[in-house]
Amino acid sequence: MKKVLITGGASGLGLAMAKRWASTGATVCVADRTEALAQATINAINEAGGQGHFVACDVTDDESLAAVKRYTDEHIGALDVLINSAGVPTAGSIEGESLKAWQWVLDINLLGCVRLAKLYVPDMRKNKTGHIVNVASQAGITSMPFMGSYNASKAALVAYSETMKLELSPFNIGVSVLCPAFVKTNLDKSLPEEQSDMQSVVTKLVERGTVSAEEVAEAAFKAVQNNKFMVITHADGGRIYSLKRWLPNFYFWLMAKKSKPFTVKGYENGA
């Protein structure tokens, strides 16, 4: 059976993916900073048909991640699938968003994945097998106003995933990048305190999600089976991405027109 490690897997999309892999009988280890959810996460994986493990993890801390690697080496063995799902949102205008917020989101959303890859790619390359799933976002391929740092972190993750796909393919290591639009999870509750004034806006966007975490988890599972690189989970997201690729001038005119009222209101409110 497959051996899977999922960062940020104690809730939301991460947990949905953990349960999907568990349904195949996989051994699933969740690495998450929320230790209070450890037993509930293990129980959910076991009840879904897998063998659950939990290890405390901070993807911004090298020592914490080294401890995760030691745990998986000892209790699980070489991974078949690494899923980088740990992530946080940020929101704010170009003028208003602090550099502290930029550094925070990049350290988690991008560099967290880089750190995990540096730990686990050597074993996968040696064994000439494995698959890495990086959870990016629709925001990484079609950006929105007032989400500059988040957009950039996810766009960088898409580019990094492309690099991984090319660099690791000679060693039979698959790479997928997941680009879901808004999904009804608790991601919006992770905004930094300094951006609390944007909470209601982000929550409304998340609540508009038309695809469930379970549906996104299924798409991620199939991507690994089929070695599919980019996974756009929302139909409207796929259409707007195609529009951007084939008719970029029209795309930017349309998006600017649609987002203008939201943008103007945001600046009027001091975002």
ABEGO torsion letter per residue (X at the ends): XBBBBBBGAABEAAAAAAAAAAAAGBBBBBBBABAAAAAAAAAAAAAAGBBBBBBBBBAABAAAAAAAAAAAAAAAEBBABBBBABBBBBBEBAAABBAAAAAAAAAAAAAAAAAAAAAAAAAAAAAGBEBBBBBBBAAAABBBBGAAAAAAAAAAAAAAAAAAAAAAAAAGBBBBBBBBBBBBBAAAAABBAAAAAAAAAAAAAAAABABBAAAAAAAAAAAAAAGBBBBBABAAAAAAAAAAAABAAAAAAAAAAAAAAAAAAAAAAGX
